[in-house]
Amino acid sequence: VNADLHKEISALKVRIKDVQSAVRTESTTEAIETVRVDTLNKIVTAEYRDAWNIIKSEQVGDSAKLSYIGRDTIVGVVSIQKKRFLFFRWGLKKVNYDISNKNPKTKINIDVAVRFK
């Protein structure tokens, strides 16, 4: 069922045994706005499309209709790194949180706080 999530974890070079949790989030954003522009005699349309974003513009008279549809896939993985001596692993050295996204035009800013008892 989660084969693609397993591939994402492997791509982040995290051992499956060390994963504490994994989250996959897909988001879609759609915004349609009407703004005033200079008077035009004809309907002018423009469209930008790539694998993640679609932007369309239609100008009629003195207003423009803009629409934007964007999507992205975000994968976050929490894993632990154990202390090592030769081939032995024990205890907890640190906790890692790795996140990746598919849309190259998106920037991710993260502040993560983890508390263990």
C-alpha positions, 0 to 999 in steps of 0.5 A: 500500500505504501510502496512509494512512501518506502521509496521516498524513505530509501531515497533520503538514505534512511534505514527503515529500521531507524524510522520513527514515523513518516508523513506524506502530504499532498497539497493543491492550491487554487486562487482566482482573482479579478483585477483592473487593467487598461482597456483592451479591444479584444480578449487576450489570454495567456497560459503557463503550465508545467508539471506542478503549476498552471497559471491562466490569464483572460483579459476582457475590457478593463479587467483581467481574470487570473487563475492559479492552480499549484500542487506539490508533494511533501514527504517528511521522515523522522528517524533516529541515529544510534551510537556505533562501535564497530558493527554494534549499535546501541542507544540514541545518538540523535533524532533526524527529521528529513523533508523533501518536496517535488515542486522545484519552485517551492521553498520549505522553511521548517522549525521542528521541536522534538521532546522525549521523556 
